[in-house]
Amino acid sequence: MAKANSSTPTRVTADVFEAAAAVAALDHRSATEQINYWARIGMQVERSGTLAHRKVREAAAGRAQFAELADPDRQIAHALIDATMSERVASARFGRSARTEGKRTVSLDGDGALIEISPDGTTRLL
């Protein structure tokens, strides 16, 4: 386990980093410090296990109705859904399944150039 004051390199999505950078200056924090701050708040919310927190998680998971939540809790449930979707999209590999269906895809190569990938795997610079 890492020491409390040590750091471990971690990747976050660009939208999270940009949001952190935008609000960090208001509290004289760096973007990294802001992300750590948000993470600590999230840990405390999850550890609290309050009834409201359980209802929010149930609604976000589709096992309860959003109408049963108060406005602030509904916003949190939507944020949980957004975060889950972002995580899944970031790790999804749509290209391979699209090419299996005979579709061409577009991607960036190792140099950052836009390329077209044919269903047979051949590439062409765009």
Backbone as XML, in Angstrom:
<?xml version="1.0"?>
<chain id="A" units="angstrom">
  <residue number="1" name="MET">
    <atom name="N" x="0.839" y="-1.186" z="0.000"/>
    <atom name="CA" x="0.000" y="0.000" z="0.000"/>
    <atom name="C" x="0.881" y="1.245" z="0.000"/>
  </residue>
  <residue number="2" name="ALA">
    <atom name="N" x="0.524" y="2.227" z="-0.791"/>
    <atom name="CA" x="1.320" y="3.452" z="-0.910"/>
    <atom name="C" x="1.154" y="4.320" z="0.334"/>
  </residue>
  <residue number="3" name="LYS">
    <atom name="N" x="2.177" y="5.090" z="0.638"/>
    <atom name="CA" x="2.098" y="6.036" z="1.745"/>
    <atom name="C" x="1.061" y="7.099" z="1.418"/>
  </residue>
  <residue number="4" name="ALA">
    <atom name="N" x="0.466" y="7.681" z="2.452"/>
    <atom name="CA" x="-0.606" y="8.662" z="2.266"/>
    <atom name="C" x="-0.176" y="9.871" z="1.453"/>
  </residue>
  <residue number="5" name="ASN">
    <atom name="N" x="1.079" y="10.272" z="1.563"/>
    <atom name="CA" x="1.515" y="11.475" z="0.852"/>
    <atom name="C" x="2.256" y="11.166" z="-0.443"/>
  </residue>
  <residue number="6" name="SER">
    <atom name="N" x="2.335" y="9.890" z="-0.822"/>
    <atom name="CA" x="2.988" y="9.560" z="-2.088"/>
    <atom name="C" x="1.961" y="9.640" z="-3.213"/>
  </residue>
  <residue number="7" name="SER">
    <atom name="N" x="2.447" y="9.579" z="-4.439"/>
    <atom name="CA" x="1.517" y="9.641" z="-5.567"/>
    <atom name="C" x="1.790" y="8.486" z="-6.511"/>
  </residue>
  <residue number="8" name="THR">
    <atom name="N" x="0.767" y="8.124" z="-7.246"/>
    <atom name="CA" x="0.854" y="7.063" z="-8.238"/>
    <atom name="C" x="0.309" y="7.618" z="-9.543"/>
  </residue>
  <residue number="9" name="PRO">
    <atom name="N" x="1.067" y="7.518" z="-10.621"/>
    <atom name="CA" x="0.557" y="8.018" z="-11.901"/>
    <atom name="C" x="-0.743" y="7.312" z="-12.264"/>
  </residue>
  <residue number="10" name="THR">
    <atom name="N" x="-1.695" y="8.089" z="-12.714"/>
    <atom name="CA" x="-3.004" y="7.544" z="-13.079"/>
    <atom name="C" x="-3.552" y="8.318" z="-14.255"/>
  </residue>
  <residue number="11" name="ARG">
    <atom name="N" x="-4.341" y="7.675" z="-15.077"/>
    <atom name="CA" x="-4.961" y="8.355" z="-16.215"/>
    <atom name="C" x="-6.397" y="8.708" z="-15.869"/>
  </residue>
  <residue number="12" name="VAL">
    <atom name="N" x="-6.800" y="9.890" z="-16.271"/>
    <atom name="CA" x="-8.203" y="10.286" z="-16.156"/>
    <atom name="C" x="-8.651" y="10.750" z="-17.534"/>
  </residue>
  <residue number="13" name="THR">
    <atom name="N" x="-9.938" y="10.708" z="-17.756"/>
    <atom name="CA" x="-10.439" y="11.143" z="-19.054"/>
    <atom name="C" x="-10.221" y="12.644" z="-19.206"/>
  </residue>
  <residue number="14" name="ALA">
    <atom name="N" x="-10.117" y="13.079" z="-20.438"/>
    <atom name="CA" x="-9.834" y="14.489" z="-20.725"/>
    <atom name="C" x="-10.909" y="15.398" z="-20.150"/>
  </residue>
  <residue number="15" name="ASP">
    <atom name="N" x="-12.182" y="14.979" z="-20.213"/>
    <atom name="CA" x="-13.245" y="15.847" z="-19.713"/>
    <atom name="C" x="-13.135" y="16.051" z="-18.204"/>
  </residue>
  <residue number="16" name="VAL">
    <atom name="N" x="-12.717" y="15.021" z="-17.465"/>
    <atom name="CA" x="-12.536" y="15.162" z="-16.019"/>
    <atom name="C" x="-11.376" y="16.111" z="-15.737"/>
  </residue>
  <residue number="17" name="PHE">
    <atom name="N" x="-10.267" y="15.940" z="-16.450"/>
    <atom name="CA" x="-9.112" y="16.811" z="-16.237"/>
    <atom name="C" x="-9.456" y="18.264" z="-16.566"/>
  </residue>
  <residue number="18" name="GLU">
    <atom name="N" x="-10.151" y="18.477" z="-17.682"/>
    <atom name="CA" x="-10.520" y="19.841" z="-18.078"/>
    <atom name="C" x="-11.455" y="20.482" z="-17.059"/>
  </residue>
  <residue number="19" name="ALA">
    <atom name="N" x="-12.417" y="19.710" z="-16.547"/>
    <atom name="CA" x="-13.324" y="20.243" z="-15.529"/>
    <atom name="C" x="-12.555" y="20.585" z="-14.261"/>
  </residue>
  <residue number="20" name="ALA">
    <atom name="N" x="-11.624" y="19.711" z="-13.875"/>
    <atom name="CA" x="-10.814" y="19.964" z="-12.679"/>
    <atom name="C" x="-9.966" y="21.212" z="-12.853"/>
  </residue>
  <residue number="21" name="ALA">
    <atom name="N" x="-9.351" y="21.349" z="-14.015"/>
    <atom name="CA" x="-8.513" y="22.523" z="-14.274"/>
    <atom name="C" x="-9.340" y="23.800" z="-14.235"/>
  </residue>
  <residue number="22" name="ALA">
    <atom name="N" x="-10.580" y="23.716" z="-14.716"/>
    <atom name="CA" x="-11.435" y="24.908" z="-14.768"/>
    <atom name="C" x="-11.832" y="25.397" z="-13.379"/>
  </residue>
  <residue number="23" name="VAL">
    <atom name="N" x="-12.061" y="24.468" z="-12.438"/>
    <atom name="CA" x="-12.505" y="24.894" z="-11.110"/>
    <atom name="C" x="-11.381" y="24.947" z="-10.081"/>
  </residue>
  <residue number="24" name="ALA">
    <atom name="N" x="-10.260" y="24.334" z="-10.370"/>
    <atom name="CA" x="-9.164" y="24.248" z="-9.402"/>
    <atom name="C" x="-8.661" y="25.613" z="-8.953"/>
  </residue>
  <residue number="25" name="ALA">
    <atom name="N" x="-8.528" y="26.524" z="-9.876"/>
    <atom name="CA" x="-7.973" y="27.843" z="-9.547"/>
    <atom name="C" x="-8.832" y="28.592" z="-8.534"/>
  </residue>
  <residue number="26" name="LEU">
    <atom name="N" x="-10.133" y="28.325" z="-8.530"/>
    <atom name="CA" x="-11.026" y="29.009" z="-7.591"/>
    <atom name="C" x="-10.635" y="28.732" z="-6.141"/>
  </residue>
  <residue number="27" name="ASP">
    <atom name="N" x="-10.108" y="27.538" z="-5.889"/>
    <atom name="CA" x="-9.694" y="27.167" z="-4.535"/>
    <atom name="C" x="-8.181" y="27.052" z="-4.408"/>
  </residue>
  <residue number="28" name="HIS">
    <atom name="N" x="-7.471" y="27.670" z="-5.347"/>
    <atom name="CA" x="-6.005" y="27.684" z="-5.332"/>
    <atom name="C" x="-5.426" y="26.267" z="-5.295"/>
  </residue>
  <residue number="29" name="ARG">
    <atom name="N" x="-5.984" y="25.409" z="-6.158"/>
    <atom name="CA" x="-5.497" y="24.037" z="-6.289"/>
    <atom name="C" x="-5.003" y="23.830" z="-7.710"/>
  </residue>
  <residue number="30" name="SER">
    <atom name="N" x="-4.169" y="22.817" z="-7.877"/>
    <atom name="CA" x="-3.817" y="22.376" z="-9.227"/>
    <atom name="C" x="-4.934" y="21.441" z="-9.696"/>
  </residue>
  <residue number="31" name="ALA">
    <atom name="N" x="-4.940" y="21.116" z="-10.976"/>
    <atom name="CA" x="-5.942" y="20.179" z="-11.492"/>
    <atom name="C" x="-5.813" y="18.834" z="-10.780"/>
  </residue>
  <residue number="32" name="THR">
    <atom name="N" x="-4.585" y="18.395" z="-10.538"/>
    <atom name="CA" x="-4.364" y="17.126" z="-9.841"/>
    <atom name="C" x="-4.923" y="17.180" z="-8.427"/>
  </residue>
  <residue number="33" name="GLU">
    <atom name="N" x="-4.669" y="18.273" z="-7.732"/>
    <atom name="CA" x="-5.203" y="18.420" z="-6.377"/>
    <atom name="C" x="-6.731" y="18.425" z="-6.391"/>
  </residue>
  <residue number="34" name="GLN">
    <atom name="N" x="-7.324" y="19.037" z="-7.410"/>
    <atom name="CA" x="-8.782" y="19.073" z="-7.513"/>
    <atom name="C" x="-9.343" y="17.667" z="-7.723"/>
  </residue>
  <residue number="35" name="ILE">
    <atom name="N" x="-8.704" y="16.892" z="-8.590"/>
    <atom name="CA" x="-9.154" y="15.514" z="-8.831"/>
    <atom name="C" x="-9.029" y="14.696" z="-7.549"/>
  </residue>
  <residue number="36" name="ASN">
    <atom name="N" x="-7.926" y="14.866" z="-6.812"/>
    <atom name="CA" x="-7.773" y="14.173" z="-5.529"/>
    <atom name="C" x="-8.864" y="14.590" z="-4.552"/>
  </residue>
  <residue number="37" name="TYR">
    <atom name="N" x="-9.196" y="15.874" z="-4.535"/>
    <atom name="CA" x="-10.256" y="16.391" z="-3.668"/>
    <atom name="C" x="-11.585" y="15.719" z="-4.009"/>
  </residue>
  <residue number="38" name="TRP">
    <atom name="N" x="-11.915" y="15.697" z="-5.304"/>
    <atom name="CA" x="-13.161" y="15.047" z="-5.726"/>
    <atom name="C" x="-13.160" y="13.565" z="-5.368"/>
  </residue>
  <residue number="39" name="ALA">
    <atom name="N" x="-12.019" y="12.906" z="-5.535"/>
    <atom name="CA" x="-11.931" y="11.476" z="-5.223"/>
    <atom name="C" x="-12.188" y="11.234" z="-3.736"/>
  </residue>
  <residue number="40" name="ARG">
    <atom name="N" x="-11.640" y="12.092" z="-2.895"/>
    <atom name="CA" x="-11.848" y="11.933" z="-1.451"/>
    <atom name="C" x="-13.311" y="12.153" z="-1.078"/>
  </residue>
  <residue number="41" name="ILE">
    <atom name="N" x="-13.962" y="13.116" z="-1.717"/>
    <atom name="CA" x="-15.395" y="13.324" z="-1.473"/>
    <atom name="C" x="-16.164" y="12.071" z="-1.889"/>
  </residue>
  <residue number="42" name="GLY">
    <atom name="N" x="-15.838" y="11.552" z="-3.056"/>
    <atom name="CA" x="-16.498" y="10.340" z="-3.533"/>
    <atom name="C" x="-16.308" y="9.164" z="-2.590"/>
  </residue>
  <residue number="43" name="MET">
    <atom name="N" x="-15.088" y="9.013" z="-2.063"/>
    <atom name="CA" x="-14.825" y="7.922" z="-1.112"/>
    <atom name="C" x="-15.698" y="8.074" z="0.130"/>
  </residue>
  <residue number="44" name="GLN">
    <atom name="N" x="-15.801" y="9.299" z="0.635"/>
    <atom name="CA" x="-16.597" y="9.523" z="1.837"/>
    <atom name="C" x="-18.078" y="9.248" z="1.583"/>
  </residue>
  <residue number="45" name="VAL">
    <atom name="N" x="-18.568" y="9.649" z="0.426"/>
    <atom name="CA" x="-19.973" y="9.393" z="0.085"/>
    <atom name="C" x="-20.221" y="7.892" z="0.023"/>
  </residue>
  <residue number="46" name="GLU">
    <atom name="N" x="-19.340" y="7.165" z="-0.647"/>
    <atom name="CA" x="-19.523" y="5.716" z="-0.758"/>
    <atom name="C" x="-19.402" y="5.021" z="0.592"/>
  </residue>
  <residue number="47" name="ARG">
    <atom name="N" x="-18.511" y="5.484" z="1.429"/>
    <atom name="CA" x="-18.337" y="4.875" z="2.753"/>
    <atom name="C" x="-19.521" y="5.157" z="3.664"/>
  </residue>
  <residue number="48" name="SER">
    <atom name="N" x="-20.187" y="6.290" z="3.457"/>
    <atom name="CA" x="-21.273" y="6.681" z="4.352"/>
    <atom name="C" x="-22.422" y="5.686" z="4.296"/>
  </residue>
  <residue number="49" name="GLY">
    <atom name="N" x="-22.717" y="5.154" z="3.107"/>
    <atom name="CA" x="-23.763" y="4.149" z="2.972"/>
    <atom name="C" x="-25.121" y="4.601" z="3.469"/>
  </residue>
  <residue number="50" name="THR">
    <atom name="N" x="-25.403" y="5.886" z="3.413"/>
    <atom name="CA" x="-26.692" y="6.385" z="3.882"/>
    <atom name="C" x="-27.809" y="5.874" z="2.989"/>
  </residue>
  <residue number="51" name="LEU">
    <atom name="N" x="-29.023" y="5.976" z="3.488"/>
    <atom name="CA" x="-30.188" y="5.547" z="2.723"/>
    <atom name="C" x="-30.276" y="6.318" z="1.415"/>
  </residue>
  <residue number="52" name="ALA">
    <atom name="N" x="-30.040" y="7.640" z="1.467"/>
    <atom name="CA" x="-30.098" y="8.455" z="0.243"/>
    <atom name="C" x="-29.058" y="7.965" z="-0.762"/>
  </residue>
  <residue number="53" name="HIS">
    <atom name="N" x="-27.869" y="7.647" z="-0.273"/>
    <atom name="CA" x="-26.805" y="7.167" z="-1.161"/>
    <atom name="C" x="-27.206" y="5.843" z="-1.800"/>
  </residue>
  <residue number="54" name="ARG">
    <atom name="N" x="-27.799" y="4.943" z="-1.020"/>
    <atom name="CA" x="-28.243" y="3.656" z="-1.579"/>
    <atom name="C" x="-29.316" y="3.869" z="-2.637"/>
  </residue>
  <residue number="55" name="LYS">
    <atom name="N" x="-30.248" y="4.798" z="-2.387"/>
    <atom name="CA" x="-31.306" y="5.082" z="-3.368"/>
    <atom name="C" x="-30.716" y="5.639" z="-4.659"/>
  </residue>
  <residue number="56" name="VAL">
    <atom name="N" x="-29.728" y="6.511" z="-4.529"/>
    <atom name="CA" x="-29.067" y="7.093" z="-5.705"/>
    <atom name="C" x="-28.402" y="5.987" z="-6.515"/>
  </residue>
  <residue number="57" name="ARG">
    <atom name="N" x="-27.674" y="5.102" z="-5.853"/>
    <atom name="CA" x="-26.991" y="4.001" z="-6.552"/>
    <atom name="C" x="-27.991" y="3.059" z="-7.210"/>
  </residue>
  <residue number="58" name="GLU">
    <atom name="N" x="-29.093" y="2.785" z="-6.538"/>
    <atom name="CA" x="-30.120" y="1.909" z="-7.107"/>
    <atom name="C" x="-30.736" y="2.542" z="-8.356"/>
  </residue>
  <residue number="59" name="ALA">
    <atom name="N" x="-31.020" y="3.839" z="-8.299"/>
    <atom name="CA" x="-31.589" y="4.526" z="-9.469"/>
    <atom name="C" x="-30.586" y="4.550" z="-10.616"/>
  </residue>
  <residue number="60" name="ALA">
    <atom name="N" x="-29.339" y="4.830" z="-10.313"/>
    <atom name="CA" x="-28.309" y="4.880" z="-11.358"/>
    <atom name="C" x="-28.113" y="3.512" z="-12.002"/>
  </residue>
  <residue number="61" name="ALA">
    <atom name="N" x="-28.342" y="2.452" z="-11.233"/>
    <atom name="CA" x="-28.190" y="1.090" z="-11.753"/>
    <atom name="C" x="-29.456" y="0.598" z="-12.448"/>
  </residue>
  <residue number="62" name="GLY">
    <atom name="N" x="-30.522" y="1.420" z="-12.425"/>
    <atom name="CA" x="-31.764" y="1.027" z="-13.088"/>
    <atom name="C" x="-32.662" y="0.155" z="-12.234"/>
  </residue>
  <residue number="63" name="ARG">
    <atom name="N" x="-32.389" y="0.061" z="-10.944"/>
    <atom name="CA" x="-33.193" y="-0.778" z="-10.055"/>
    <atom name="C" x="-34.179" y="0.026" z="-9.218"/>
  </residue>
  <residue number="64" name="ALA">
    <atom name="N" x="-34.231" y="1.343" z="-9.435"/>
    <atom name="CA" x="-35.182" y="2.212" z="-8.739"/>
    <atom name="C" x="-35.535" y="3.365" z="-9.675"/>
  </residue>
  <residue number="65" name="GLN">
    <atom name="N" x="-36.594" y="4.062" z="-9.344"/>
    <atom name="CA" x="-37.078" y="5.145" z="-10.198"/>
    <atom name="C" x="-36.424" y="6.480" z="-9.829"/>
  </residue>
  <residue number="66" name="PHE">
    <atom name="N" x="-36.062" y="7.246" z="-10.842"/>
    <atom name="CA" x="-35.509" y="8.584" z="-10.614"/>
    <atom name="C" x="-36.542" y="9.481" z="-9.936"/>
  </residue>
  <residue number="67" name="ALA">
    <atom name="N" x="-37.813" y="9.241" z="-10.197"/>
    <atom name="CA" x="-38.878" y="10.062" z="-9.616"/>
    <atom name="C" x="-38.902" y="9.960" z="-8.091"/>
  </residue>
  <residue number="68" name="GLU">
    <atom name="N" x="-38.329" y="8.897" z="-7.547"/>
    <atom name="CA" x="-38.294" y="8.717" z="-6.094"/>
    <atom name="C" x="-37.188" y="9.536" z="-5.434"/>
  </residue>
  <residue number="69" name="LEU">
    <atom name="N" x="-36.331" y="10.150" z="-6.236"/>
    <atom name="CA" x="-35.192" y="10.899" z="-5.703"/>
    <atom name="C" x="-35.499" y="12.387" z="-5.624"/>
  </residue>
  <residue number="70" name="ALA">
    <atom name="N" x="-34.939" y="13.036" z="-4.613"/>
    <atom name="CA" x="-34.993" y="14.499" z="-4.536"/>
    <atom name="C" x="-34.086" y="15.055" z="-5.632"/>
  </residue>
  <residue number="71" name="ASP">
    <atom name="N" x="-34.293" y="16.317" z="-5.987"/>
    <atom name="CA" x="-33.522" y="16.924" z="-7.082"/>
    <atom name="C" x="-32.008" y="16.753" z="-6.948"/>
  </residue>
  <residue number="72" name="PRO">
    <atom name="N" x="-31.397" y="17.099" z="-5.811"/>
    <atom name="CA" x="-29.934" y="16.950" z="-5.719"/>
    <atom name="C" x="-29.492" y="15.497" z="-5.901"/>
  </residue>
  <residue number="73" name="ASP">
    <atom name="N" x="-30.271" y="14.560" z="-5.343"/>
    <atom name="CA" x="-29.926" y="13.145" z="-5.481"/>
    <atom name="C" x="-30.085" y="12.683" z="-6.924"/>
  </residue>
  <residue number="74" name="ARG">
    <atom name="N" x="-31.068" y="13.213" z="-7.616"/>
    <atom name="CA" x="-31.276" y="12.879" z="-9.030"/>
    <atom name="C" x="-30.068" y="13.343" z="-9.854"/>
  </residue>
  <residue number="75" name="GLN">
    <atom name="N" x="-29.552" y="14.524" z="-9.536"/>
    <atom name="CA" x="-28.372" y="15.033" z="-10.247"/>
    <atom name="C" x="-27.161" y="14.134" z="-9.998"/>
  </residue>
  <residue number="76" name="ILE">
    <atom name="N" x="-27.021" y="13.651" z="-8.777"/>
    <atom name="CA" x="-25.908" y="12.754" z="-8.457"/>
    <atom name="C" x="-26.063" y="11.439" z="-9.213"/>
  </residue>
  <residue number="77" name="ALA">
    <atom name="N" x="-27.291" y="10.917" z="-9.280"/>
    <atom name="CA" x="-27.535" y="9.667" z="-10.012"/>
    <atom name="C" x="-27.190" y="9.836" z="-11.484"/>
  </residue>
  <residue number="78" name="HIS">
    <atom name="N" x="-27.573" y="10.973" z="-12.060"/>
    <atom name="CA" x="-27.220" y="11.239" z="-13.463"/>
    <atom name="C" x="-25.700" y="11.315" z="-13.629"/>
  </residue>
  <residue number="79" name="ALA">
    <atom name="N" x="-25.013" y="11.931" z="-12.675"/>
    <atom name="CA" x="-23.549" y="12.021" z="-12.749"/>
    <atom name="C" x="-22.915" y="10.630" z="-12.664"/>
  </residue>
  <residue number="80" name="LEU">
    <atom name="N" x="-23.479" y="9.747" z="-11.836"/>
    <atom name="CA" x="-22.972" y="8.373" z="-11.759"/>
    <atom name="C" x="-23.144" y="7.651" z="-13.092"/>
  </residue>
  <residue number="81" name="ILE">
    <atom name="N" x="-24.290" y="7.850" z="-13.724"/>
    <atom name="CA" x="-24.535" y="7.231" z="-15.033"/>
    <atom name="C" x="-23.555" y="7.777" z="-16.058"/>
  </residue>
  <residue number="82" name="ASP">
    <atom name="N" x="-23.368" y="9.100" z="-16.071"/>
    <atom name="CA" x="-22.413" y="9.715" z="-17.008"/>
    <atom name="C" x="-21.009" y="9.152" z="-16.806"/>
  </residue>
  <residue number="83" name="ALA">
    <atom name="N" x="-20.592" y="9.023" z="-15.552"/>
    <atom name="CA" x="-19.251" y="8.503" z="-15.263"/>
    <atom name="C" x="-19.117" y="7.054" z="-15.723"/>
  </residue>
  <residue number="84" name="THR">
    <atom name="N" x="-20.149" y="6.258" z="-15.482"/>
    <atom name="CA" x="-20.118" y="4.855" z="-15.906"/>
    <atom name="C" x="-20.040" y="4.750" z="-17.421"/>
  </residue>
  <residue number="85" name="MET">
    <atom name="N" x="-20.835" y="5.567" z="-18.109"/>
    <atom name="CA" x="-20.811" y="5.547" z="-19.572"/>
    <atom name="C" x="-19.443" y="5.971" z="-20.096"/>
  </residue>
  <residue number="86" name="SER">
    <atom name="N" x="-18.865" y="7.006" z="-19.510"/>
    <atom name="CA" x="-17.542" y="7.476" z="-19.945"/>
    <atom name="C" x="-16.492" y="6.388" z="-19.776"/>
  </residue>
  <residue number="87" name="GLU">
    <atom name="N" x="-16.547" y="5.679" z="-18.650"/>
    <atom name="CA" x="-15.589" y="4.595" z="-18.410"/>
    <atom name="C" x="-15.747" y="3.490" z="-19.448"/>
  </residue>
  <residue number="88" name="ARG">
    <atom name="N" x="-16.996" y="3.131" z="-19.737"/>
    <atom name="CA" x="-17.236" y="2.047" z="-20.700"/>
    <atom name="C" x="-16.831" y="2.449" z="-22.112"/>
  </residue>
  <residue number="89" name="VAL">
    <atom name="N" x="-17.140" y="3.684" z="-22.496"/>
    <atom name="CA" x="-16.768" y="4.148" z="-23.838"/>
    <atom name="C" x="-15.253" y="4.202" z="-23.975"/>
  </residue>
  <residue number="90" name="ALA">
    <atom name="N" x="-14.573" y="4.652" z="-22.918"/>
    <atom name="CA" x="-13.111" y="4.758" z="-22.974"/>
    <atom name="C" x="-12.446" y="3.402" z="-23.163"/>
  </residue>
  <residue number="91" name="SER">
    <atom name="N" x="-13.070" y="2.351" z="-22.659"/>
    <atom name="CA" x="-12.450" y="1.026" z="-22.773"/>
    <atom name="C" x="-13.029" y="0.187" z="-23.912"/>
  </residue>
  <residue number="92" name="ALA">
    <atom name="N" x="-14.075" y="0.673" z="-24.568"/>
    <atom name="CA" x="-14.711" y="-0.096" z="-25.649"/>
    <atom name="C" x="-13.858" y="-0.062" z="-26.914"/>
  </residue>
  <residue number="93" name="ARG">
    <atom name="N" x="-13.932" y="-1.110" z="-27.668"/>
    <atom name="CA" x="-13.214" y="-1.222" z="-28.938"/>
    <atom name="C" x="-14.237" y="-1.475" z="-30.036"/>
  </residue>
  <residue number="94" name="PHE">
    <atom name="N" x="-14.815" y="-0.379" z="-30.540"/>
    <atom name="CA" x="-15.875" y="-0.477" z="-31.538"/>
    <atom name="C" x="-15.357" y="-0.876" z="-32.913"/>
  </residue>
  <residue number="95" name="GLY">
    <atom name="N" x="-14.151" y="-0.486" z="-33.235"/>
    <atom name="CA" x="-13.608" y="-0.710" z="-34.569"/>
    <atom name="C" x="-13.594" y="-2.159" z="-34.985"/>
  </residue>
  <residue number="96" name="ARG">
    <atom name="N" x="-13.126" y="-3.018" z="-34.108"/>
    <atom name="CA" x="-13.012" y="-4.442" z="-34.443"/>
    <atom name="C" x="-14.383" y="-5.033" z="-34.769"/>
  </residue>
  <residue number="97" name="SER">
    <atom name="N" x="-15.401" y="-4.746" z="-33.953"/>
    <atom name="CA" x="-16.722" y="-5.311" z="-34.228"/>
    <atom name="C" x="-17.318" y="-4.714" z="-35.493"/>
  </residue>
  <residue number="98" name="ALA">
    <atom name="N" x="-17.070" y="-3.432" z="-35.754"/>
    <atom name="CA" x="-17.580" y="-2.813" z="-36.987"/>
    <atom name="C" x="-16.937" y="-3.451" z="-38.211"/>
  </residue>
  <residue number="99" name="ARG">
    <atom name="N" x="-15.630" y="-3.689" z="-38.151"/>
    <atom name="CA" x="-14.946" y="-4.311" z="-39.293"/>
    <atom name="C" x="-15.407" y="-5.752" z="-39.495"/>
  </residue>
  <residue number="100" name="THR">
    <atom name="N" x="-15.728" y="-6.446" z="-38.412"/>
    <atom name="CA" x="-16.261" y="-7.805" z="-38.524"/>
    <atom name="C" x="-17.578" y="-7.788" z="-39.296"/>
  </residue>
  <residue number="101" name="GLU">
    <atom name="N" x="-18.323" y="-6.695" z="-39.158"/>
    <atom name="CA" x="-19.592" y="-6.542" z="-39.874"/>
    <atom name="C" x="-19.387" y="-6.000" z="-41.286"/>
  </residue>
  <residue number="102" name="GLY">
    <atom name="N" x="-18.128" y="-5.875" z="-41.719"/>
    <atom name="CA" x="-17.837" y="-5.421" z="-43.074"/>
    <atom name="C" x="-17.777" y="-3.917" z="-43.244"/>
  </residue>
  <residue number="103" name="LYS">
    <atom name="N" x="-17.690" y="-3.178" z="-42.158"/>
    <atom name="CA" x="-17.661" y="-1.715" z="-42.232"/>
    <atom name="C" x="-16.227" y="-1.210" z="-42.150"/>
  </residue>
  <residue number="104" name="ARG">
    <atom name="N" x="-15.985" y="-0.081" z="-42.796"/>
    <atom name="CA" x="-14.687" y="0.594" z="-42.689"/>
    <atom name="C" x="-14.732" y="1.484" z="-41.451"/>
  </residue>
  <residue number="105" name="THR">
    <atom name="N" x="-13.593" y="1.638" z="-40.818"/>
    <atom name="CA" x="-13.508" y="2.515" z="-39.653"/>
    <atom name="C" x="-12.401" y="3.534" z="-39.860"/>
  </residue>
  <residue number="106" name="VAL">
    <atom name="N" x="-12.412" y="4.555" z="-39.035"/>
    <atom name="CA" x="-11.399" y="5.607" z="-39.093"/>
    <atom name="C" x="-10.759" y="5.701" z="-37.713"/>
  </residue>
  <residue number="107" name="SER">
    <atom name="N" x="-9.446" y="5.892" z="-37.701"/>
    <atom name="CA" x="-8.715" y="5.957" z="-36.442"/>
    <atom name="C" x="-7.481" y="6.836" z="-36.622"/>
  </residue>
  <residue number="108" name="LEU">
    <atom name="N" x="-6.734" y="6.999" z="-35.551"/>
    <atom name="CA" x="-5.446" y="7.689" z="-35.610"/>
    <atom name="C" x="-4.346" y="6.644" z="-35.545"/>
  </residue>
  <residue number="109" name="ASP">
    <atom name="N" x="-3.318" y="6.817" z="-36.374"/>
    <atom name="CA" x="-2.188" y="5.890" z="-36.304"/>
    <atom name="C" x="-1.227" y="6.345" z="-35.203"/>
  </residue>
  <residue number="110" name="GLY">
    <atom name="N" x="-0.124" y="5.651" z="-35.054"/>
    <atom name="CA" x="0.846" y="5.959" z="-34.011"/>
    <atom name="C" x="1.430" y="7.353" z="-34.092"/>
  </residue>
  <residue number="111" name="ASP">
    <atom name="N" x="1.412" y="7.950" z="-35.286"/>
    <atom name="CA" x="1.933" y="9.309" z="-35.473"/>
    <atom name="C" x="0.850" y="10.371" z="-35.350"/>
  </residue>
  <residue number="112" name="GLY">
    <atom name="N" x="-0.392" y="9.936" z="-35.103"/>
    <atom name="CA" x="-1.495" y="10.884" z="-34.976"/>
    <atom name="C" x="-2.171" y="11.226" z="-36.283"/>
  </residue>
  <residue number="113" name="ALA">
    <atom name="N" x="-1.822" y="10.529" z="-37.364"/>
    <atom name="CA" x="-2.448" y="10.779" z="-38.669"/>
    <atom name="C" x="-3.753" y="9.994" z="-38.766"/>
  </residue>
  <residue number="114" name="LEU">
    <atom name="N" x="-4.726" y="10.571" z="-39.441"/>
    <atom name="CA" x="-6.020" y="9.938" z="-39.640"/>
    <atom name="C" x="-5.906" y="8.853" z="-40.706"/>
  </residue>
  <residue number="115" name="ILE">
    <atom name="N" x="-6.375" y="7.656" z="-40.367"/>
    <atom name="CA" x="-6.313" y="6.544" z="-41.320"/>
    <atom name="C" x="-7.678" y="5.866" z="-41.419"/>
  </residue>
  <residue number="116" name="GLU">
    <atom name="N" x="-7.909" y="5.247" z="-42.562"/>
    <atom name="CA" x="-9.096" y="4.427" z="-42.763"/>
    <atom name="C" x="-8.654" y="2.970" z="-42.670"/>
  </residue>
  <residue number="117" name="ILE">
    <atom name="N" x="-9.426" y="2.171" z="-41.957"/>
    <atom name="CA" x="-9.107" y="0.755" z="-41.812"/>
    <atom name="C" x="-10.214" y="-0.047" z="-42.486"/>
  </residue>
  <residue number="118" name="SER">
    <atom name="N" x="-9.835" y="-0.846" z="-43.474"/>
    <atom name="CA" x="-10.789" y="-1.681" z="-44.202"/>
    <atom name="C" x="-11.138" y="-2.914" z="-43.380"/>
  </residue>
  <residue number="119" name="PRO">
    <atom name="N" x="-12.249" y="-3.577" z="-43.717"/>
    <atom name="CA" x="-12.622" y="-4.795" z="-42.991"/>
    <atom name="C" x="-11.527" y="-5.861" z="-42.990"/>
  </residue>
  <residue number="120" name="ASP">
    <atom name="N" x="-10.689" y="-5.882" z="-44.034"/>
    <atom name="CA" x="-9.614" y="-6.887" z="-44.081"/>
    <atom name="C" x="-8.378" y="-6.457" z="-43.283"/>
  </residue>
  <residue number="121" name="GLY">
    <atom name="N" x="-8.432" y="-5.258" z="-42.657"/>
    <atom name="CA" x="-7.336" y="-4.784" z="-41.820"/>
    <atom name="C" x="-6.338" y="-3.886" z="-42.511"/>
  </residue>
  <residue number="122" name="THR">
    <atom name="N" x="-6.457" y="-3.722" z="-43.839"/>
    <atom name="CA" x="-5.528" y="-2.826" z="-44.531"/>
    <atom name="C" x="-5.865" y="-1.385" z="-44.181"/>
  </residue>
  <residue number="123" name="THR">
    <atom name="N" x="-4.845" y="-0.539" z="-44.172"/>
    <atom name="CA" x="-5.041" y="0.863" z="-43.808"/>
    <atom name="C" x="-4.675" y="1.771" z="-44.966"/>
  </residue>
  <residue number="124" name="ARG">
    <atom name="N" x="-5.273" y="2.953" z="-44.912"/>
    <atom name="CA" x="-4.991" y="3.960" z="-45.927"/>
    <atom name="C" x="-5.008" y="5.316" z="-45.236"/>
  </residue>
  <residue number="125" name="LEU">
    <atom name="N" x="-3.975" y="6.111" z="-45.502"/>
    <atom name="CA" x="-3.862" y="7.445" z="-44.932"/>
    <atom name="C" x="-4.928" y="8.345" z="-45.531"/>
  </residue>
  <residue number="126" name="LEU">
    <atom name="N" x="-5.608" y="9.085" z="-44.702"/>
    <atom name="CA" x="-6.641" y="10.013" z="-45.193"/>
    <atom name="C" x="-6.109" y="11.427" z="-45.243"/>
  </residue>
</chain>
